[in-house]
Amino acid sequence: MRCLPLIASVIALALCCCCARAQNQAAAFAEGIPSDEWPSDPNNPIRRLDRAIGTDNGGLHWVRGEGPPPDGTPPNGKEVYITEGLYGDSWINAQGCRVQEINYEVSIYFDDNSRFTYQIMIQRINCPGPNGSSETSFTRSILVTASSANDLWHVIRSSFLQILNGQVSSNVKNTKAAIPPGRQADPSPGLSNIPPQATVKIVAGHGATLDLRGHSSTICTSSAPAIIQASTILLDPGVTLPQLFSPAPQVQPAQNEVELQITPNSFPLTQAPEPGTMGFTVINLGNTEVPVNFTWTDTLGWTIPGGMTITAAPATPIVVVAPLFYPGTFPPETRDSLMVIASPLSTLGSTVFLSHPVYFDSDLDGDGIKNCLDPCPFIFNSGADADFDFLPDECDTCPGSFNFFPEDLCPCFANCDASAVSPILTANDFQCFLNAFASGHPYANCDGSTVPPILTANDFQCFLNSFASGCP
């Protein structure tokens, strides 16, 4: 690809080039979250999400909610806001394949007005093959974004992995920094830890400025040259782009960009004769705000077609709920599919589609939860979820710890402060446990008791035993 001439403006005024580069909390948080795999460390912040982890966890207090903060403003104090969590199973499809889907979404608003989002989608398909063999498919998609205060820039990391019958058929990783048109920004806080083999792209909109003053050494290292689309780049005197990017980047003209991605965030199933719903999330991975027209319909014509228009700002998830309604009777083998279409009302971007099955299945364990929404389809569960990880206690391998996926390893209980540097267990863990006990936090219920009083001397002894056993 031919490298286009760089149009760079270098301003040497001391008052400008010496501006402080404030640490971005969202970018710092994202640095500890793998963008190409589900965190293997059970003490990773994403895996420790709980209703109230407490102010001892990195100085942050977690608060769960059903939607973004009122008026889109961040909460006061050092708080983050969890907006979405989902676990879903669709066990048998029309072809006799066992299908499992797991989605998880979270948006976190930090007190410096920066924003973090995380989305993971996993699908496993196990189909009967010839002569009793099994054909399998595993697909995992992860999206991580970090946005600055006032949305001056967004760093978007995405990955897609597909394994067919034990062989990797696709493994794509991308990192993009997006600067909206007319803005001036330095997105380097989100570019310091690029996953191996990931492509890197900086897309500045028309009239935007990529401000890299204050840097004189490498800020981004990648396996292939980064692509920088910007018409104006500010550098300190004597500094060149090859000093900041390794290998040397390719520079191209500025580009207004809209890139829509649509995913399901709830699983539709029949609830006849009562109405049901399907939720889906649309996120704009470009740098330009755009109005988007959403429409939906189903293949059997049982749902009244509908739609709405919503503005999609860069790196800001939009949750839309489509109403569903089905007749009271239908053959048990009936299969329906909901089609959702998102069309940008602009010359930028392309229309995207989402087609998702609507499952008509039974309740094998009689607990009132359809199999495709039941994390434990063969185990009656009461709905109790002591650690709020969306896995009922009856089938939760770690009922006292947030472990969203069933195969997650249980965290080391005694490592209360979630430290990752040796020695793992210290006096800080004792103080952390005492604070949790004093505040009545569910973490302190070490013995898992359910009869009041929940927290007793037994929990102290339980913690001491766990501490003495150490962490693996």
Number of C-alpha atoms within 10 A of each C-alpha: 4 7 11 11 11 17 13 14 15 17 13 14 9 8 7 11 19 12 10 8 12 8 11 21 22 26 24 15 18 23 18 13 17 18 27 24 14 18 16 11 15 18 23 18 18 21 21 22 22 21 18 15 18 20 15 16 16 13 9 17 19 20 18 17 14 10 14 18 15 8 6 9 10 21 17 10 11 16 19 23 23 23 18 19 19 16 22 20 22 29 20 19 18 12 8 11 19 17 18 19 19 21 25 19 20 21 23 24 25 24 18 17 18 21 28 27 22 22 22 20 19 17 17 20 20 18 18 14 11 8 6 7 9 13 15 18 17 18 19 21 22 23 21 25 26 30 28 24 16 9 20 20 27 31 27 26 28 21 20 18 18 20 16 14 13 11 10 13 11 11 16 14 20 20 26 26 26 31 34 27 21 13 17 19 22 20 25 19 21 29 22 16 16 20 20 13 13 21 19 25 20 25 27 33 25 21 16 23 24 28 21 21 21 17 17 16 13 14 18 20 20 22 14 15 18 23 18 23 25 24 22 21 23 22 23 19 12 7 17 14 20 14 15 20 17 17 17 17 20 19 21 19 18 21 24 21 24 23 17 23 16 19 19 20 25 20 23 26 24 21 16 15 11 11 13 16 16 19 15 19 18 22 19 24 27 29 27 24 20 23 14 22 17 21 17 20 21 19 13 12 13 13 19 13 14 12 17 12 14 15 14 23 21 26 28 21 23 15 16 17 14 22 17 23 18 19 13 10 8 11 7 9 11 12 17 20 17 20 16 24 17 23 19 23 15 12 8 14 18 14 16 16 18 16 16 17 18 21 24 24 19 15 16 16 16 14 17 14 18 22 25 26 21 25 24 22 22 14 15 18 21 11 14 13 17 20 22 18 25 21 26 22 20 15 16 23 17 18 20 23 25 26 26 23 19 14 9 17 14 17 22 19 21 25 23 26 20 22 17 12 7 7 8 18 21 15 8 15 20 19 14 21 24 15 16 20 19 11 11 13 16 20 21 26 23 23 16 17 13 10 7 7 7 16 22 15 8 15 19 19 13 18 23 15 12 16 19 11 11 14 14 6
